[in-house]
Amino acid sequence: MYKLLIVIEKAGNNYSCYSPDLPGVISTGKTKEETKKNMAEAIKMHIDGLIEDGINIPESVSFVEYLTI
């Protein structure tokens, strides 16, 4: 099991999502929940491909903080 930071953003009438730890892995959806589900599938497919190719799975090094100004 892998724990990765994902970022979900409002994109017009939909949502988009990416993970800073997996460049190029993105998803979209009509709702946040659908986008998160689609991202989980995209990450799983990406990780399966890395394993199949014998490439190490990158460790998550990203984190989130809120800054109040």
C-alpha positions as CSV (number, residue, x, y, z in Angstrom):
1,M,0.0,0.0,0.0
2,Y,1.3,3.5,-0.9
3,K,0.3,6.8,0.6
4,L,0.6,9.7,-1.9
5,L,-0.4,13.3,-1.7
6,I,-2.9,14.3,-4.4
7,V,-4.1,17.8,-5.3
8,I,-7.7,18.2,-6.5
9,E,-8.5,21.5,-8.2
10,K,-11.8,23.0,-9.6
11,A,-11.4,23.2,-13.4
12,G,-14.4,25.0,-14.9
13,N,-17.4,22.6,-14.7
14,N,-15.2,19.6,-13.7
15,Y,-12.3,18.8,-11.3
16,S,-8.7,17.8,-12.1
17,C,-6.2,16.0,-10.0
18,Y,-2.4,15.4,-9.9
19,S,0.2,14.1,-7.5
20,P,3.5,16.0,-7.1
21,D,5.2,12.7,-6.5
22,L,4.1,11.1,-9.8
23,P,4.6,13.7,-12.6
24,G,2.4,13.1,-15.5
25,V,-0.2,11.1,-13.6
26,I,-3.5,13.1,-13.7
27,S,-7.2,12.5,-13.6
28,T,-10.4,14.4,-14.1
29,G,-14.0,14.0,-13.1
30,K,-17.4,15.7,-12.7
31,T,-17.2,15.6,-8.9
32,K,-14.4,15.5,-6.4
33,E,-15.3,12.0,-5.5
34,E,-15.2,10.8,-9.1
35,T,-11.9,12.6,-9.7
36,K,-10.4,10.9,-6.6
37,K,-11.6,7.5,-7.7
38,N,-10.2,8.1,-11.2
39,M,-6.9,9.2,-9.7
40,A,-6.7,6.1,-7.6
41,E,-7.1,4.0,-10.8
42,A,-4.5,6.1,-12.7
43,I,-2.0,5.7,-9.8
44,K,-2.6,2.0,-9.6
45,M,-2.0,1.6,-13.3
46,H,1.1,3.7,-13.2
47,I,2.6,1.8,-10.2
48,D,1.7,-1.6,-11.9
49,G,3.6,-0.4,-15.0
50,L,6.6,0.6,-12.9
51,I,6.7,-2.8,-11.2
52,E,6.3,-4.6,-14.5
53,D,9.3,-2.6,-15.9
54,G,11.4,-3.2,-12.8
55,I,11.5,0.5,-11.9
56,N,11.4,1.5,-8.2
57,I,8.3,3.2,-7.0
58,P,9.2,6.7,-5.9
59,E,8.7,7.5,-2.2
60,S,6.3,10.3,-1.4
61,V,8.2,13.4,-0.4
62,S,5.4,15.9,-0.8
63,F,3.4,17.4,2.0
64,V,0.8,20.1,2.5
65,E,0.6,23.0,4.8
66,Y,-1.7,26.0,4.9
67,L,-0.3,29.4,5.4
68,T,-2.5,32.1,7.0
69,I,-1.6,35.7,6.0
